[in-house]
Amino acid sequence: MKQVFAVGLAVLMAASMVTASMAQSKDQPALKTEQTPKADKMGPSVTGKIKSVDPSGSMVMLEDGTQLTIPKSLKVSKAELKAGTMILARFEEKGGQKVVTSIEVK
């Protein structure tokens, strides 16, 4: 009897975690990325409005919460990267970060 109760409780807990996870993902805005043959060669891309830029200009946060790391080797006008600016950025995943390979101000 105790085993049946334990199994039933485990099933209920697993179902509630799945339901909570699904509800959380619906609340979070989706990351808009492109995957086209051209994008496959150049890496994924994201389009969005800049919410904030760190003082050094090496990290940009978009309004949807996406954080982009801008390497020093990438030539981009820091004056153009400011809150409210729309950008298209191509990036590659490195160590869990989205490192920008190219950026275009819209």
SVG drawing of the C-alpha trace seen along z (x, -y; Angstrom):
<svg xmlns="http://www.w3.org/2000/svg" viewBox="-2 -58 42 60">
<polyline fill="none" stroke="black" stroke-width="0.4" points="0.0,0.0 2.8,-2.4 4.5,-1.7 1.3,-2.5 1.0,-5.7 4.6,-6.6 4.4,-5.9 1.2,-8.0 2.7,-10.9 5.8,-10.7 3.6,-10.8 1.7,-13.8 4.8,-15.7 6.3,-15.1 3.1,-16.2 3.0,-19.4 6.7,-20.2 6.0,-19.7 2.9,-21.9 4.8,-24.7 7.7,-24.5 5.2,-24.9 3.5,-27.8 6.8,-29.6 7.9,-29.2 4.7,-30.8 5.3,-33.9 8.8,-34.4 9.1,-36.1 10.5,-33.9 14.0,-34.7 13.6,-35.6 16.3,-33.8 16.8,-33.0 17.8,-29.6 18.2,-29.9 20.8,-28.3 22.6,-31.7 22.3,-31.8 23.7,-28.3 26.9,-29.5 27.1,-32.7 25.5,-31.5 22.2,-32.2 20.9,-35.8 18.7,-37.8 16.8,-41.0 15.7,-43.2 15.6,-46.6 18.5,-47.4 17.3,-47.7 20.7,-48.5 24.4,-48.6 27.0,-48.0 29.4,-51.0 32.3,-49.2 30.2,-48.5 31.0,-44.8 27.6,-43.6 24.2,-44.5 20.8,-43.4 17.8,-43.3 14.3,-44.0 13.4,-40.3 16.2,-39.6 18.8,-38.3 22.3,-39.1 24.9,-39.6 28.6,-39.8 30.5,-42.1 34.1,-41.2 36.8,-43.9 37.8,-42.6 34.4,-43.5 34.4,-47.0 31.2,-48.7 30.5,-52.3 29.8,-52.3 27.8,-55.6 25.2,-53.7 24.7,-51.0 22.3,-52.7 18.9,-52.0 16.1,-52.0 18.2,-51.1 17.0,-48.2 19.8,-45.8 20.4,-42.6 23.2,-40.6 24.7,-37.4 26.4,-35.4 27.9,-32.1 27.5,-30.3 30.7,-30.1 30.7,-29.0 27.0,-29.6 27.3,-33.2 26.0,-34.6 29.2,-36.2 28.4,-38.6 30.2,-38.0 28.5,-40.8 26.0,-43.6 23.8,-45.8 22.0,-48.9 18.5,-49.1"/>
</svg>
